[in-house]
Amino acid sequence: MTFAEHRDRALALMAHTGVAPSRYAPAFYRWLWRLGAQIPPPHFAGVWPTEVNLVTVLFILSAQREALHNPVGVDSWPWSEQRSWSGS
């Protein structure tokens, strides 16, 4: 069986058990599958693949949040304030 066949069988099994589609096929996983990544669904993956994916998503979201809330500009540099360099 190919990876796609295994993945589809696993997704069908999860759909049959009544789990919400957003739980057994999250958007991030669907996006990775479209890109060709061979990652099993979260319920069938081990601990480490799930953790790596979670950390990756959280890193991306935190980087976007930081970029939106603290844009880098001329006024945000620490030395852009009017200060006397003589220490007074």
C-alpha positions as a LaTeX table, in Angstrom:
\begin{tabular}{lrrr}
\hline
Residue & $x$ (\AA) & $y$ (\AA) & $z$ (\AA) \\
\hline
Met1 & 0.00 & 0.00 & 0.00 \\
Thr2 & 1.13 & 3.52 & $-0.69$ \\
Phe3 & 1.28 & 6.21 & 1.96 \\
Ala4 & $-1.85$ & 7.88 & 0.54 \\
Glu5 & $-3.80$ & 4.62 & 0.84 \\
His6 & $-2.66$ & 4.13 & 4.46 \\
Arg7 & $-3.53$ & 7.74 & 5.29 \\
Asp8 & $-6.96$ & 7.48 & 3.67 \\
Arg9 & $-7.74$ & 4.26 & 5.57 \\
Ala10 & $-6.69$ & 5.89 & 8.85 \\
Leu11 & $-8.83$ & 8.95 & 8.13 \\
Ala12 & $-11.81$ & 6.75 & 7.22 \\
Leu13 & $-11.39$ & 4.86 & 10.50 \\
Met14 & $-11.34$ & 8.09 & 12.49 \\
Ala15 & $-14.38$ & 9.41 & 10.60 \\
His16 & $-16.23$ & 6.19 & 11.42 \\
Thr17 & $-15.53$ & 6.57 & 15.15 \\
Gly18 & $-17.20$ & 9.99 & 15.27 \\
Val19 & $-14.12$ & 12.13 & 15.86 \\
Ala20 & $-14.42$ & 15.63 & 14.43 \\
Pro21 & $-12.53$ & 16.08 & 11.13 \\
Ser22 & $-10.65$ & 19.05 & 12.54 \\
Arg23 & $-9.19$ & 16.70 & 15.18 \\
Tyr24 & $-8.05$ & 13.80 & 13.02 \\
Ala25 & $-7.03$ & 15.89 & 9.97 \\
Pro26 & $-6.01$ & 19.37 & 11.19 \\
Ala27 & $-5.49$ & 22.12 & 8.65 \\
Phe28 & $-1.72$ & 22.08 & 9.15 \\
Tyr29 & $-1.57$ & 18.36 & 8.37 \\
Arg30 & $-3.77$ & 18.75 & 5.28 \\
Trp31 & $-1.46$ & 21.52 & 4.09 \\
Leu32 & 1.60 & 19.32 & 4.63 \\
Trp33 & $-0.08$ & 16.43 & 2.79 \\
Arg34 & $-0.78$ & 18.70 & $-0.19$ \\
Leu35 & 2.91 & 19.61 & $-0.21$ \\
Gly36 & 3.77 & 15.90 & $-0.35$ \\
Ala37 & 4.85 & 15.29 & 3.24 \\
Gln38 & 4.36 & 11.72 & 4.37 \\
Ile39 & 3.24 & 12.39 & 7.92 \\
Pro40 & 0.62 & 10.10 & 9.48 \\
Pro41 & $-2.53$ & 11.61 & 11.00 \\
Pro42 & $-2.01$ & 12.84 & 14.59 \\
His43 & $-3.85$ & 9.91 & 16.20 \\
Phe44 & $-1.62$ & 7.41 & 14.38 \\
Ala45 & 1.69 & 9.23 & 14.73 \\
Gly46 & 4.16 & 8.72 & 17.51 \\
Val47 & 4.91 & 11.30 & 20.16 \\
Trp48 & 7.92 & 12.89 & 18.42 \\
Pro49 & 6.34 & 13.64 & 15.01 \\
Thr50 & 3.37 & 15.19 & 16.76 \\
Glu51 & 5.58 & 17.28 & 19.03 \\
Val52 & 7.75 & 18.48 & 16.15 \\
Asn53 & 4.66 & 19.58 & 14.23 \\
Leu54 & 3.20 & 21.30 & 17.28 \\
Val55 & 6.42 & 23.15 & 18.07 \\
Thr56 & 6.72 & 24.22 & 14.43 \\
Val57 & 3.20 & 25.63 & 14.37 \\
Leu58 & 3.67 & 27.42 & 17.70 \\
Phe59 & 6.99 & 28.89 & 16.54 \\
Ile60 & 5.43 & 30.22 & 13.33 \\
Leu61 & 2.46 & 31.69 & 15.18 \\
Ser62 & 4.62 & 33.33 & 17.83 \\
Ala63 & 6.96 & 34.79 & 15.20 \\
Gln64 & 3.99 & 36.25 & 13.32 \\
Arg65 & 2.54 & 37.66 & 16.53 \\
Glu66 & 5.86 & 39.22 & 17.45 \\
Ala67 & 6.23 & 40.75 & 14.00 \\
Leu68 & 2.73 & 42.22 & 14.13 \\
His69 & 3.01 & 43.67 & 17.64 \\
Asn70 & 6.61 & 44.88 & 17.51 \\
Pro71 & 7.39 & 46.06 & 13.99 \\
Val72 & 10.99 & 47.01 & 13.47 \\
Gly73 & 11.39 & 50.59 & 12.38 \\
Val74 & 13.75 & 53.47 & 12.83 \\
Asp75 & 11.99 & 54.61 & 15.99 \\
Ser76 & 12.18 & 51.21 & 17.67 \\
Trp77 & 15.98 & 50.96 & 17.78 \\
Pro78 & 17.38 & 51.52 & 21.28 \\
Trp79 & 19.91 & 54.10 & 20.10 \\
Ser80 & 17.34 & 56.18 & 18.18 \\
Glu81 & 16.32 & 58.06 & 21.32 \\
Gln82 & 17.93 & 61.43 & 21.97 \\
Arg83 & 20.52 & 60.64 & 24.61 \\
Ser84 & 23.72 & 62.20 & 25.67 \\
Trp85 & 26.59 & 59.77 & 25.22 \\
Ser86 & 28.64 & 61.56 & 27.85 \\
Gly87 & 26.63 & 59.89 & 30.59 \\
Ser88 & 24.93 & 63.02 & 31.90 \\
\hline
\end{tabular}
